[in-house]
Amino acid sequence: MSKDFTQKRKEAEALYAQKKWGQAEQLFAEVMAQNESAGLPADGDIIHDHAVCVFQQGRTKEALQAFDRAVALEPDHAYRYASRAWIRAAMKDVDGAIADYKKALELDPEDAITLNNLGLLEEQYGMRKSAQEKFRRADTLMGILKDAGVDPPQASEPETVPEVTQETEAPSTLWREMTTVLTDARQRKAFWTFVKRGFRS
């Protein structure tokens, strides 16, 4: 991998972290093109981050197509389904979002963020008992974190948030109200691995 490729990717990631979506999108597109021209395998993380940039600029259908590609590329990666579920919820495709969150949980049953977000959508459909179970499981994990004095990774609030109309009583905790899953995939994976190992590196 060339120095130029690595540097350009780092620059794109820095712009992404600063929420400079247009500039980050352009650099990620250049990185993907360079990757393809070199005959290297597609990189799911780059596709994901590029798709987030596209979504944040209001091009939801194009973003969804990119997330479809990321899922096809890594069908056993739970985070790919969770990310696409968030996009589908933003596009009012609640059935599709629920299906993707369920698939994500099949692959990673202990992902508290996915449990929380699926619970929010189930509440919207009046599936209160199932939603409450999802919230309970997510809160249990959060309680473990609190007792251990560990803070969860901070989600970067997107500028466009999926609208979820609550048919039932609104969630009582801030944790349940956090519907973002488009955080840094590597940071999130490392954090939950740390949790599942009993807070050991």
Secondary structure as UniProt FT lines:
FT   HELIX           3..17
FT   TURN            18..19
FT   HELIX           21..37
FT   TURN            38..39
FT   HELIX           44..56
FT   TURN            57..58
FT   HELIX           60..73
FT   TURN            75..76
FT   HELIX           78..90
FT   TURN            91..92
FT   HELIX           94..107
FT   TURN            109..110
FT   HELIX           112..124
FT   TURN            125..126
FT   HELIX           128..147
FT   TURN            148..149
FT   HELIX           174..177
FT   HELIX           185..196
FT   TURN            197..198
//
